[in-house]
Amino acid sequence: MIKQCLILVSILLLSLNASRANVGFQQFKLDEGTSRPLNTSIWYPTSQTQPVETIAENIAFVGTQVIKNASIQSSKTRLIVLSHGYRGNWRNLNWLATRLAHNGYVVASVDHPGTTTFDTSPDSANQWWQRPNDLTRLIDYMSVHSPWSHTLGRNNVAAIGHSLGGWSVIQLAGAEVDIAEFDKFCADNPSNTRRTCGLSSELGLDKPINKESKSPVLNDPRVTHVVSLDLGLARSFSSKSLSQIKTKTLIIAAGIDIGDLPQDVESGYLAEHIPTDYRRYSIFKEATHFSFIQECKPNAVTILNEEVPGDGIICKDGKTTSRHSIHNKTAREVLAFLDQ
């Protein structure tokens, strides 16, 4: 009997391992030669097993293992697009992209010009509407023109974003910016909104919405699921537009406020106005705003503070948890949500 049980366990483990695909990885520039080329990263399932390389790792942050430029599987799958936070980059959600690709998804991200680590051009940054447009352009390419297009369902795309990336993907679901409403909120709450309201000028949110920013329409009907990881600038959305969202939405908030990003004002505002039939709301009590980016190495806080005083906050989580456990919990919730 014991022998039979061991055989059964071995079979189950083999099945589990077989279901976890190896991860291929490619990078290129989308629409090179245009006025807004996009540095693009793709994670995808592959049957290739070698050669394995580590990406997105440095002296402060932990990377993941992938197979660069690996063969592409022909089996049907689903597209997920990612959006990084303010002045972030593709490395920030690399940990999640790799896990999603392990589970059979094709994952694509872009570095948003003007608000990425690699490009802080003011002229690009103050065109706030370009961020969701970048994701729509990425979906266009992946669904129609890319080597993965024949494997992807064109009207079943998921979008995931952290911080300002969460703000960007919620617009794909139909959230609309209301500058007058945001101005009033900032004027009425001057003491605890410096971080978010202080970005108004840099992102162009202090200017009247013009024709260019309203065309094309920012929501994308191909996006059926969106995930917001502790977004900021939620109060720039009109409550009316949020109440009309019918895209499945997972809102995950950090329970520990690092300053000017309280969950009740940001993520909680989404949860209050998006219809309950279309949204889930989770508060991770031991997470901070930066718990959703890549894992930090043991000496990362010291290294980051030496480089830029105060930057060590990027690697601080709740005292009774680890970033690895927060990532595990996040991945479980996201995968369960996508599998609905």
C-alpha positions in Angstrom: 0.0 0.0 0.0 2.8 2.4 0.9 4.6 1.6 -2.3 1.4 2.3 -4.3 1.0 5.6 -2.6 4.6 6.6 -3.4 4.1 5.7 -7.0 1.0 7.8 -7.1 2.8 10.8 -5.5 5.6 10.4 -8.0 3.2 10.5 -10.9 1.4 13.6 -9.6 4.8 15.4 -9.1 5.8 14.5 -12.7 2.5 15.8 -14.0 2.9 19.0 -12.0 6.4 19.6 -13.3 5.3 18.9 -16.8 2.6 21.5 -16.6 5.2 24.2 -15.7 6.7 25.4 -18.9 10.2 26.7 -19.4 10.3 30.4 -20.0 11.6 32.0 -23.2 12.5 35.7 -23.2 13.0 38.3 -26.0 13.6 42.0 -26.1 13.3 44.5 -29.0 12.2 48.0 -29.8 8.6 48.3 -31.0 7.9 50.9 -33.7 11.5 51.9 -34.0 11.9 55.0 -36.1 8.6 56.5 -34.9 8.3 59.5 -32.5 7.6 57.1 -29.6 9.5 53.8 -29.9 8.9 51.3 -27.1 11.5 49.1 -25.4 9.6 45.8 -25.3 10.2 42.6 -23.3 8.4 39.3 -23.9 8.2 36.3 -21.6 6.6 33.1 -23.0 6.3 29.4 -22.5 8.8 27.2 -24.5 9.7 23.6 -24.8 13.3 24.5 -25.1 15.5 23.7 -22.1 18.8 25.3 -22.7 20.8 27.6 -22.4 19.4 29.1 -19.2 20.4 32.6 -18.3 19.6 35.0 -15.4 18.0 38.3 -16.2 17.1 41.4 -14.2 19.7 40.7 -11.5 22.3 43.1 -10.0 24.0 43.7 -6.7 20.7 44.8 -5.1 17.9 42.9 -6.8 17.2 39.2 -7.5 16.6 38.1 -11.1 14.9 35.1 -12.7 16.0 32.3 -15.0 14.9 32.3 -18.7 16.0 31.0 -22.1 16.8 34.0 -24.3 15.3 33.9 -27.8 13.9 30.4 -27.2 11.6 28.6 -29.6 7.9 29.6 -29.5 5.2 27.0 -28.7 2.3 26.6 -31.1 -0.3 25.8 -28.4 -3.1 28.3 -27.8 -2.6 30.7 -24.9 -3.5 34.1 -23.6 -1.8 37.5 -23.7 -1.0 39.5 -20.5 0.5 43.0 -20.8 2.4 44.7 -18.0 2.8 48.3 -17.0 5.6 49.5 -14.6 5.3 52.3 -12.1 6.6 55.8 -12.1 10.2 55.9 -13.3 10.3 52.1 -13.1 11.1 49.6 -15.9 10.5 46.0 -17.1 12.6 44.5 -14.4 10.2 45.6 -11.6 7.5 43.0 -12.6 9.9 40.5 -14.1 9.3 38.1 -11.2 5.6 38.0 -11.9 6.0 37.8 -15.7 8.3 34.8 -15.3 5.7 33.0 -13.0 2.9 33.8 -15.4 4.9 32.4 -18.4 5.7 29.3 -16.3 2.0 28.8 -16.1 1.5 29.0 -19.9 0.8 32.7 -20.5 2.5 35.0 -23.0 3.5 38.2 -21.1 4.6 41.5 -22.7 5.7 44.8 -21.2 7.0 48.1 -22.5 9.0 50.8 -20.8 6.9 54.0 -21.0 8.9 56.9 -22.4 9.1 59.8 -20.0 8.2 57.8 -16.9 10.8 55.0 -17.1 14.2 54.6 -15.5 15.7 54.8 -19.0 13.9 57.9 -20.2 12.7 60.8 -18.0 12.1 63.3 -20.8 9.6 65.9 -19.6 8.0 66.2 -23.1 7.1 62.6 -23.0 6.2 62.4 -19.3 3.6 65.2 -19.5 1.5 63.3 -22.1 -0.2 61.1 -19.5 -2.6 59.5 -22.0 0.3 57.9 -23.8 0.8 55.3 -21.1 -2.5 53.4 -21.8 -2.0 54.1 -25.5 1.4 52.3 -25.3 -0.3 49.2 -24.0 -2.9 49.3 -26.8 -0.1 49.5 -29.3 1.6 46.6 -27.6 -1.7 44.6 -27.8 -2.0 45.5 -31.5 1.4 44.2 -32.2 1.2 41.0 -30.1 -2.3 40.1 -31.4 -1.8 40.7 -35.1 1.9 41.1 -36.1 4.0 39.2 -33.7 5.3 35.6 -33.9 2.9 34.8 -31.1 -0.2 36.1 -32.9 -1.5 32.7 -34.1 -1.4 31.4 -30.5 -3.2 34.3 -28.8 -6.9 34.9 -28.2 -7.4 38.5 -29.6 -10.3 39.5 -27.4 -9.2 38.0 -24.1 -6.3 40.1 -23.0 -5.3 40.8 -19.3 -3.4 43.9 -18.2 -1.5 44.2 -14.9 0.2 47.3 -13.5 2.0 48.5 -10.4 1.7 52.0 -9.0 1.4 54.4 -12.0 1.1 51.2 -14.1 -2.0 50.3 -12.1 -3.4 53.7 -13.0 -2.6 53.0 -16.6 -4.3 49.6 -16.9 -7.4 50.8 -15.1 -7.9 53.3 -18.0 -8.0 50.3 -20.4 -11.0 49.1 -18.4 -12.8 52.4 -18.9 -11.7 54.7 -16.1 -11.6 58.3 -17.3 -9.4 61.2 -16.0 -11.3 64.2 -14.7 -8.8 67.0 -14.2 -11.2 69.3 -12.5 -12.2 66.6 -10.0 -8.6 65.8 -9.3 -7.7 69.5 -8.8 -10.5 69.9 -6.3 -9.3 66.8 -4.4 -5.7 68.0 -4.2 -6.9 71.5 -3.1 -9.1 70.0 -0.4 -6.3 67.6 0.9 -3.0 69.5 0.8 -1.4 67.8 3.8 -1.5 64.1 2.8 -1.4 64.1 -1.0 1.9 65.7 -1.8 3.4 62.6 -3.4 0.5 62.0 -5.9 -0.8 65.6 -6.4 2.8 66.7 -6.8 3.0 64.7 -10.0 0.2 66.7 -11.7 2.5 69.1 -13.5 5.1 66.4 -14.5 2.4 64.2 -16.0 0.4 67.0 -17.6 -2.6 66.5 -15.3 -2.6 70.2 -14.5 -3.6 71.1 -18.1 -7.1 71.0 -19.7 -7.7 67.7 -21.6 -7.2 68.5 -25.2 -8.3 66.7 -28.4 -5.0 64.8 -28.7 -5.3 63.3 -25.2 -8.9 62.2 -25.9 -8.2 60.4 -29.2 -8.1 57.5 -29.5 -10.5 56.4 -26.7 -8.3 55.0 -24.0 -10.3 52.0 -22.9 -9.6 48.8 -24.9 -12.5 46.3 -25.3 -10.0 43.5 -25.9 -8.9 43.7 -22.3 -11.2 41.5 -20.2 -9.2 41.4 -16.9 -7.2 44.1 -15.2 -5.0 43.9 -12.1 -4.0 47.0 -10.1 -1.1 46.5 -7.7 -1.2 49.4 -5.2 -1.9 52.1 -7.7 -1.5 55.8 -7.3 -3.4 58.8 -8.7 -6.7 57.0 -8.4 -8.5 60.2 -7.4 -7.8 61.6 -10.9 -10.5 59.2 -12.2 -14.1 60.4 -12.3 -16.3 58.4 -9.9 -18.9 58.2 -12.7 -16.5 56.4 -15.1 -15.4 54.0 -12.4 -19.1 53.1 -11.7 -19.5 52.2 -15.4 -16.6 49.7 -15.5 -17.7 46.2 -16.6 -14.2 44.7 -17.0 -13.2 42.2 -14.4 -10.9 44.0 -12.0 -8.6 42.8 -9.2 -7.4 45.5 -6.9 -4.6 44.7 -4.5 -3.6 47.3 -2.0 -0.6 47.6 0.3 -1.7 47.9 3.9 1.5 49.7 5.1 1.5 53.3 3.9 5.0 54.7 3.0 3.6 58.2 2.9 0.9 59.9 0.9 -0.3 56.6 -0.6 -3.0 55.4 1.9 -4.9 52.4 0.5 -8.3 53.9 1.5 -7.6 57.0 -0.7 -6.1 55.2 -3.6 -7.0 51.5 -4.1 -10.0 51.9 -1.8 -11.4 54.7 -4.0 -11.5 52.2 -6.9 -13.1 49.5 -4.8 -15.7 52.0 -3.6 -16.9 53.0 -7.1 -16.3 50.0 -9.4 -19.4 47.8 -9.3 -18.9 44.9 -6.9 -20.0 42.4 -9.5 -16.9 43.2 -11.5 -14.2 43.7 -8.9 -12.3 42.0 -6.2 -10.5 44.0 -3.5 -7.6 42.6 -1.4 -5.5 44.5 1.2 -2.1 42.9 1.9 -1.6 44.1 5.5 2.1 43.3 5.6 2.9 44.8 2.2 4.3 48.3 1.4 4.0 50.1 -1.9 7.3 48.6 -3.2 6.5 45.0 -2.1 5.2 44.3 -5.5 8.5 44.9 -7.4 11.4 42.5 -7.5 13.0 40.8 -4.5 15.9 42.5 -2.8 19.2 41.0 -1.7 20.2 41.0 2.0 22.4 44.1 1.7 20.2 46.0 -0.8 18.9 48.6 1.7 22.5 49.7 2.5 23.5 49.7 -1.1 20.5 51.8 -2.2 20.9 54.3 0.6 24.5 54.8 -0.2 23.7 55.5 -3.8 20.7 57.8 -3.1 19.8 58.5 0.6 16.3 57.3 1.4 16.1 54.9 -1.6 16.4 51.9 0.8 12.7 52.2 1.4 12.2 50.3 -1.9 13.3 47.1 -0.2 11.4 47.4 3.0 8.3 45.3 3.7 6.3 44.5 6.8 8.4 43.3 9.8 6.7 39.9 10.1 6.8 38.9 6.5 9.1 38.6 3.5 8.8 39.9 0.0 9.1 36.4 -1.3 5.9 35.4 0.6 4.1 38.6 -0.6 5.0 37.6 -4.2 3.7 34.1 -3.6 0.4 35.4 -2.3 0.2 38.0 -5.2 0.9 35.3 -7.8 -1.8 33.0 -6.3 -4.4 35.7 -6.3 -3.6 36.9 -9.8 -3.6 33.3 -11.3 -6.9 32.5 -9.6 -8.4 35.7 -10.9 -7.2 35.1 -14.5 -8.5 31.6 -14.4 -12.1 32.7 -13.7 
